[in-house]
């Protein structure tokens, strides 16, 4: 009995050490695209160049806010939102898994 309890406690402890990453839930009006180039405050997603709006946020693959200068200097798969004035309000850099779950089929339904 004591050995079984020890094994269960050890197993519970090991499970608590594994990193847990919850899937991100993107807003309904988020669009899917490829970030092709950027030169702050302008970002080219697909064939359209957008300007980052005041208060615009960029999230990396770990969902942490990053500064525009730290964006990769390569193409990146993203989800993004446009505000009512046509400016970028949020950009999420996608992991491979997220890119597969959110295929590019134009814009997501609103």
MODELLER restraints for C-alpha pairs under 7 A, 6 or more apart:
rsr = mdl.restraints
at = mdl.atoms
rsr.add(forms.Gaussian(group=physical.xy_distance, feature=features.Distance(at['CA:28:A'], at['CA:110:A']), mean=5.93, stdev=0.5))
rsr.add(forms.Gaussian(group=physical.xy_distance, feature=features.Distance(at['CA:29:A'], at['CA:81:A']), mean=6.71, stdev=0.5))
rsr.add(forms.Gaussian(group=physical.xy_distance, feature=features.Distance(at['CA:29:A'], at['CA:108:A']), mean=6.86, stdev=0.5))
rsr.add(forms.Gaussian(group=physical.xy_distance, feature=features.Distance(at['CA:29:A'], at['CA:110:A']), mean=5.44, stdev=0.5))
rsr.add(forms.Gaussian(group=physical.xy_distance, feature=features.Distance(at['CA:30:A'], at['CA:79:A']), mean=6.05, stdev=0.5))
rsr.add(forms.Gaussian(group=physical.xy_distance, feature=features.Distance(at['CA:30:A'], at['CA:80:A']), mean=5.32, stdev=0.5))
rsr.add(forms.Gaussian(group=physical.xy_distance, feature=features.Distance(at['CA:30:A'], at['CA:81:A']), mean=4.87, stdev=0.5))
rsr.add(forms.Gaussian(group=physical.xy_distance, feature=features.Distance(at['CA:30:A'], at['CA:108:A']), mean=6.87, stdev=0.5))
rsr.add(forms.Gaussian(group=physical.xy_distance, feature=features.Distance(at['CA:31:A'], at['CA:79:A']), mean=5.38, stdev=0.5))
rsr.add(forms.Gaussian(group=physical.xy_distance, feature=features.Distance(at['CA:31:A'], at['CA:80:A']), mean=5.26, stdev=0.5))
rsr.add(forms.Gaussian(group=physical.xy_distance, feature=features.Distance(at['CA:31:A'], at['CA:81:A']), mean=6.19, stdev=0.5))
rsr.add(forms.Gaussian(group=physical.xy_distance, feature=features.Distance(at['CA:31:A'], at['CA:107:A']), mean=5.00, stdev=0.5))
rsr.add(forms.Gaussian(group=physical.xy_distance, feature=features.Distance(at['CA:31:A'], at['CA:108:A']), mean=5.82, stdev=0.5))
rsr.add(forms.Gaussian(group=physical.xy_distance, feature=features.Distance(at['CA:32:A'], at['CA:78:A']), mean=5.96, stdev=0.5))
rsr.add(forms.Gaussian(group=physical.xy_distance, feature=features.Distance(at['CA:32:A'], at['CA:79:A']), mean=4.51, stdev=0.5))
rsr.add(forms.Gaussian(group=physical.xy_distance, feature=features.Distance(at['CA:32:A'], at['CA:80:A']), mean=6.46, stdev=0.5))
rsr.add(forms.Gaussian(group=physical.xy_distance, feature=features.Distance(at['CA:32:A'], at['CA:104:A']), mean=5.75, stdev=0.5))
rsr.add(forms.Gaussian(group=physical.xy_distance, feature=features.Distance(at['CA:32:A'], at['CA:107:A']), mean=6.26, stdev=0.5))
rsr.add(forms.Gaussian(group=physical.xy_distance, feature=features.Distance(at['CA:33:A'], at['CA:45:A']), mean=5.99, stdev=0.5))
rsr.add(forms.Gaussian(group=physical.xy_distance, feature=features.Distance(at['CA:33:A'], at['CA:46:A']), mean=6.06, stdev=0.5))
rsr.add(forms.Gaussian(group=physical.xy_distance, feature=features.Distance(at['CA:33:A'], at['CA:77:A']), mean=6.09, stdev=0.5))
rsr.add(forms.Gaussian(group=physical.xy_distance, feature=features.Distance(at['CA:33:A'], at['CA:78:A']), mean=5.47, stdev=0.5))
rsr.add(forms.Gaussian(group=physical.xy_distance, feature=features.Distance(at['CA:33:A'], at['CA:79:A']), mean=6.24, stdev=0.5))
rsr.add(forms.Gaussian(group=physical.xy_distance, feature=features.Distance(at['CA:33:A'], at['CA:104:A']), mean=6.53, stdev=0.5))
rsr.add(forms.Gaussian(group=physical.xy_distance, feature=features.Distance(at['CA:34:A'], at['CA:45:A']), mean=5.34, stdev=0.5))
rsr.add(forms.Gaussian(group=physical.xy_distance, feature=features.Distance(at['CA:34:A'], at['CA:46:A']), mean=5.50, stdev=0.5))
rsr.add(forms.Gaussian(group=physical.xy_distance, feature=features.Distance(at['CA:34:A'], at['CA:75:A']), mean=6.57, stdev=0.5))
rsr.add(forms.Gaussian(group=physical.xy_distance, feature=features.Distance(at['CA:34:A'], at['CA:76:A']), mean=5.62, stdev=0.5))
rsr.add(forms.Gaussian(group=physical.xy_distance, feature=features.Distance(at['CA:34:A'], at['CA:77:A']), mean=4.58, stdev=0.5))
rsr.add(forms.Gaussian(group=physical.xy_distance, feature=features.Distance(at['CA:34:A'], at['CA:78:A']), mean=5.78, stdev=0.5))
rsr.add(forms.Gaussian(group=physical.xy_distance, feature=features.Distance(at['CA:35:A'], at['CA:44:A']), mean=5.90, stdev=0.5))
rsr.add(forms.Gaussian(group=physical.xy_distance, feature=features.Distance(at['CA:35:A'], at['CA:45:A']), mean=4.41, stdev=0.5))
rsr.add(forms.Gaussian(group=physical.xy_distance, feature=features.Distance(at['CA:35:A'], at['CA:46:A']), mean=6.55, stdev=0.5))
rsr.add(forms.Gaussian(group=physical.xy_distance, feature=features.Distance(at['CA:35:A'], at['CA:75:A']), mean=5.51, stdev=0.5))
rsr.add(forms.Gaussian(group=physical.xy_distance, feature=features.Distance(at['CA:35:A'], at['CA:76:A']), mean=5.11, stdev=0.5))
rsr.add(forms.Gaussian(group=physical.xy_distance, feature=features.Distance(at['CA:35:A'], at['CA:77:A']), mean=6.17, stdev=0.5))
rsr.add(forms.Gaussian(group=physical.xy_distance, feature=features.Distance(at['CA:35:A'], at['CA:78:A']), mean=6.46, stdev=0.5))
rsr.add(forms.Gaussian(group=physical.xy_distance, feature=features.Distance(at['CA:36:A'], at['CA:44:A']), mean=5.55, stdev=0.5))
rsr.add(forms.Gaussian(group=physical.xy_distance, feature=features.Distance(at['CA:36:A'], at['CA:45:A']), mean=5.75, stdev=0.5))
rsr.add(forms.Gaussian(group=physical.xy_distance, feature=features.Distance(at['CA:36:A'], at['CA:46:A']), mean=6.56, stdev=0.5))
rsr.add(forms.Gaussian(group=physical.xy_distance, feature=features.Distance(at['CA:36:A'], at['CA:75:A']), mean=4.81, stdev=0.5))
rsr.add(forms.Gaussian(group=physical.xy_distance, feature=features.Distance(at['CA:36:A'], at['CA:76:A']), mean=6.89, stdev=0.5))
rsr.add(forms.Gaussian(group=physical.xy_distance, feature=features.Distance(at['CA:37:A'], at['CA:43:A']), mean=5.99, stdev=0.5))
rsr.add(forms.Gaussian(group=physical.xy_distance, feature=features.Distance(at['CA:37:A'], at['CA:44:A']), mean=5.22, stdev=0.5))
rsr.add(forms.Gaussian(group=physical.xy_distance, feature=features.Distance(at['CA:37:A'], at['CA:75:A']), mean=6.98, stdev=0.5))
rsr.add(forms.Gaussian(group=physical.xy_distance, feature=features.Distance(at['CA:38:A'], at['CA:44:A']), mean=6.11, stdev=0.5))
rsr.add(forms.Gaussian(group=physical.xy_distance, feature=features.Distance(at['CA:40:A'], at['CA:68:A']), mean=6.62, stdev=0.5))
rsr.add(forms.Gaussian(group=physical.xy_distance, feature=features.Distance(at['CA:41:A'], at['CA:51:A']), mean=5.48, stdev=0.5))
rsr.add(forms.Gaussian(group=physical.xy_distance, feature=features.Distance(at['CA:41:A'], at['CA:52:A']), mean=5.31, stdev=0.5))
rsr.add(forms.Gaussian(group=physical.xy_distance, feature=features.Distance(at['CA:42:A'], at['CA:49:A']), mean=6.47, stdev=0.5))
rsr.add(forms.Gaussian(group=physical.xy_distance, feature=features.Distance(at['CA:42:A'], at['CA:50:A']), mean=5.59, stdev=0.5))
rsr.add(forms.Gaussian(group=physical.xy_distance, feature=features.Distance(at['CA:42:A'], at['CA:51:A']), mean=4.45, stdev=0.5))
rsr.add(forms.Gaussian(group=physical.xy_distance, feature=features.Distance(at['CA:42:A'], at['CA:52:A']), mean=6.30, stdev=0.5))
rsr.add(forms.Gaussian(group=physical.xy_distance, feature=features.Distance(at['CA:43:A'], at['CA:49:A']), mean=5.47, stdev=0.5))
rsr.add(forms.Gaussian(group=physical.xy_distance, feature=features.Distance(at['CA:43:A'], at['CA:50:A']), mean=5.26, stdev=0.5))
rsr.add(forms.Gaussian(group=physical.xy_distance, feature=features.Distance(at['CA:43:A'], at['CA:51:A']), mean=6.20, stdev=0.5))
rsr.add(forms.Gaussian(group=physical.xy_distance, feature=features.Distance(at['CA:44:A'], at['CA:50:A']), mean=6.15, stdev=0.5))
rsr.add(forms.Gaussian(group=physical.xy_distance, feature=features.Distance(at['CA:50:A'], at['CA:87:A']), mean=6.24, stdev=0.5))
rsr.add(forms.Gaussian(group=physical.xy_distance, feature=features.Distance(at['CA:50:A'], at['CA:88:A']), mean=6.31, stdev=0.5))
rsr.add(forms.Gaussian(group=physical.xy_distance, feature=features.Distance(at['CA:51:A'], at['CA:87:A']), mean=5.37, stdev=0.5))
rsr.add(forms.Gaussian(group=physical.xy_distance, feature=features.Distance(at['CA:51:A'], at['CA:88:A']), mean=5.95, stdev=0.5))
rsr.add(forms.Gaussian(group=physical.xy_distance, feature=features.Distance(at['CA:52:A'], at['CA:87:A']), mean=5.63, stdev=0.5))
rsr.add(forms.Gaussian(group=physical.xy_distance, feature=features.Distance(at['CA:52:A'], at['CA:88:A']), mean=4.61, stdev=0.5))
rsr.add(forms.Gaussian(group=physical.xy_distance, feature=features.Distance(at['CA:52:A'], at['CA:89:A']), mean=6.44, stdev=0.5))
rsr.add(forms.Gaussian(group=physical.xy_distance, feature=features.Distance(at['CA:53:A'], at['CA:87:A']), mean=4.92, stdev=0.5))
rsr.add(forms.Gaussian(group=physical.xy_distance, feature=features.Distance(at['CA:53:A'], at['CA:88:A']), mean=5.44, stdev=0.5))
rsr.add(forms.Gaussian(group=physical.xy_distance, feature=features.Distance(at['CA:53:A'], at['CA:89:A']), mean=5.70, stdev=0.5))
rsr.add(forms.Gaussian(group=physical.xy_distance, feature=features.Distance(at['CA:56:A'], at['CA:88:A']), mean=6.46, stdev=0.5))
rsr.add(forms.Gaussian(group=physical.xy_distance, feature=features.Distance(at['CA:56:A'], at['CA:89:A']), mean=4.34, stdev=0.5))
rsr.add(forms.Gaussian(group=physical.xy_distance, feature=features.Distance(at['CA:56:A'], at['CA:90:A']), mean=5.56, stdev=0.5))
rsr.add(forms.Gaussian(group=physical.xy_distance, feature=features.Distance(at['CA:57:A'], at['CA:65:A']), mean=6.58, stdev=0.5))
rsr.add(forms.Gaussian(group=physical.xy_distance, feature=features.Distance(at['CA:57:A'], at['CA:89:A']), mean=6.32, stdev=0.5))
rsr.add(forms.Gaussian(group=physical.xy_distance, feature=features.Distance(at['CA:57:A'], at['CA:90:A']), mean=4.85, stdev=0.5))
rsr.add(forms.Gaussian(group=physical.xy_distance, feature=features.Distance(at['CA:57:A'], at['CA:91:A']), mean=6.45, stdev=0.5))
rsr.add(forms.Gaussian(group=physical.xy_distance, feature=features.Distance(at['CA:58:A'], at['CA:65:A']), mean=5.53, stdev=0.5))
rsr.add(forms.Gaussian(group=physical.xy_distance, feature=features.Distance(at['CA:58:A'], at['CA:66:A']), mean=5.68, stdev=0.5))
rsr.add(forms.Gaussian(group=physical.xy_distance, feature=features.Distance(at['CA:58:A'], at['CA:90:A']), mean=5.72, stdev=0.5))
rsr.add(forms.Gaussian(group=physical.xy_distance, feature=features.Distance(at['CA:58:A'], at['CA:91:A']), mean=4.73, stdev=0.5))
rsr.add(forms.Gaussian(group=physical.xy_distance, feature=features.Distance(at['CA:58:A'], at['CA:92:A']), mean=5.99, stdev=0.5))
rsr.add(forms.Gaussian(group=physical.xy_distance, feature=features.Distance(at['CA:59:A'], at['CA:65:A']), mean=4.50, stdev=0.5))
rsr.add(forms.Gaussian(group=physical.xy_distance, feature=features.Distance(at['CA:59:A'], at['CA:66:A']), mean=5.85, stdev=0.5))
rsr.add(forms.Gaussian(group=physical.xy_distance, feature=features.Distance(at['CA:59:A'], at['CA:91:A']), mean=6.11, stdev=0.5))
rsr.add(forms.Gaussian(group=physical.xy_distance, feature=features.Distance(at['CA:59:A'], at['CA:92:A']), mean=4.74, stdev=0.5))
rsr.add(forms.Gaussian(group=physical.xy_distance, feature=features.Distance(at['CA:59:A'], at['CA:93:A']), mean=6.18, stdev=0.5))
rsr.add(forms.Gaussian(group=physical.xy_distance, feature=features.Distance(at['CA:60:A'], at['CA:66:A']), mean=6.43, stdev=0.5))
rsr.add(forms.Gaussian(group=physical.xy_distance, feature=features.Distance(at['CA:60:A'], at['CA:92:A']), mean=6.10, stdev=0.5))
rsr.add(forms.Gaussian(group=physical.xy_distance, feature=features.Distance(at['CA:60:A'], at['CA:93:A']), mean=5.00, stdev=0.5))
rsr.add(forms.Gaussian(group=physical.xy_distance, feature=features.Distance(at['CA:61:A'], at['CA:93:A']), mean=5.38, stdev=0.5))
rsr.add(forms.Gaussian(group=physical.xy_distance, feature=features.Distance(at['CA:61:A'], at['CA:94:A']), mean=5.56, stdev=0.5))
rsr.add(forms.Gaussian(group=physical.xy_distance, feature=features.Distance(at['CA:61:A'], at['CA:95:A']), mean=5.69, stdev=0.5))
rsr.add(forms.Gaussian(group=physical.xy_distance, feature=features.Distance(at['CA:76:A'], at['CA:93:A']), mean=6.73, stdev=0.5))
rsr.add(forms.Gaussian(group=physical.xy_distance, feature=features.Distance(at['CA:77:A'], at['CA:93:A']), mean=6.16, stdev=0.5))
rsr.add(forms.Gaussian(group=physical.xy_distance, feature=features.Distance(at['CA:77:A'], at['CA:94:A']), mean=5.62, stdev=0.5))
rsr.add(forms.Gaussian(group=physical.xy_distance, feature=features.Distance(at['CA:77:A'], at['CA:99:A']), mean=6.65, stdev=0.5))
rsr.add(forms.Gaussian(group=physical.xy_distance, feature=features.Distance(at['CA:78:A'], at['CA:91:A']), mean=6.56, stdev=0.5))
rsr.add(forms.Gaussian(group=physical.xy_distance, feature=features.Distance(at['CA:78:A'], at['CA:92:A']), mean=5.38, stdev=0.5))
rsr.add(forms.Gaussian(group=physical.xy_distance, feature=features.Distance(at['CA:78:A'], at['CA:93:A']), mean=4.66, stdev=0.5))
rsr.add(forms.Gaussian(group=physical.xy_distance, feature=features.Distance(at['CA:78:A'], at['CA:94:A']), mean=5.28, stdev=0.5))
rsr.add(forms.Gaussian(group=physical.xy_distance, feature=features.Distance(at['CA:79:A'], at['CA:91:A']), mean=5.87, stdev=0.5))
rsr.add(forms.Gaussian(group=physical.xy_distance, feature=features.Distance(at['CA:79:A'], at['CA:92:A']), mean=5.14, stdev=0.5))
rsr.add(forms.Gaussian(group=physical.xy_distance, feature=features.Distance(at['CA:79:A'], at['CA:93:A']), mean=6.80, stdev=0.5))
rsr.add(forms.Gaussian(group=physical.xy_distance, feature=features.Distance(at['CA:80:A'], at['CA:90:A']), mean=5.45, stdev=0.5))
rsr.add(forms.Gaussian(group=physical.xy_distance, feature=features.Distance(at['CA:80:A'], at['CA:91:A']), mean=4.37, stdev=0.5))
rsr.add(forms.Gaussian(group=physical.xy_distance, feature=features.Distance(at['CA:80:A'], at['CA:92:A']), mean=6.16, stdev=0.5))
rsr.add(forms.Gaussian(group=physical.xy_distance, feature=features.Distance(at['CA:81:A'], at['CA:88:A']), mean=5.89, stdev=0.5))
rsr.add(forms.Gaussian(group=physical.xy_distance, feature=features.Distance(at['CA:81:A'], at['CA:89:A']), mean=5.61, stdev=0.5))
rsr.add(forms.Gaussian(group=physical.xy_distance, feature=features.Distance(at['CA:81:A'], at['CA:90:A']), mean=5.29, stdev=0.5))
rsr.add(forms.Gaussian(group=physical.xy_distance, feature=features.Distance(at['CA:81:A'], at['CA:91:A']), mean=6.71, stdev=0.5))
rsr.add(forms.Gaussian(group=physical.xy_distance, feature=features.Distance(at['CA:82:A'], at['CA:88:A']), mean=4.61, stdev=0.5))
rsr.add(forms.Gaussian(group=physical.xy_distance, feature=features.Distance(at['CA:82:A'], at['CA:89:A']), mean=5.56, stdev=0.5))
rsr.add(forms.Gaussian(group=physical.xy_distance, feature=features.Distance(at['CA:83:A'], at['CA:89:A']), mean=5.74, stdev=0.5))
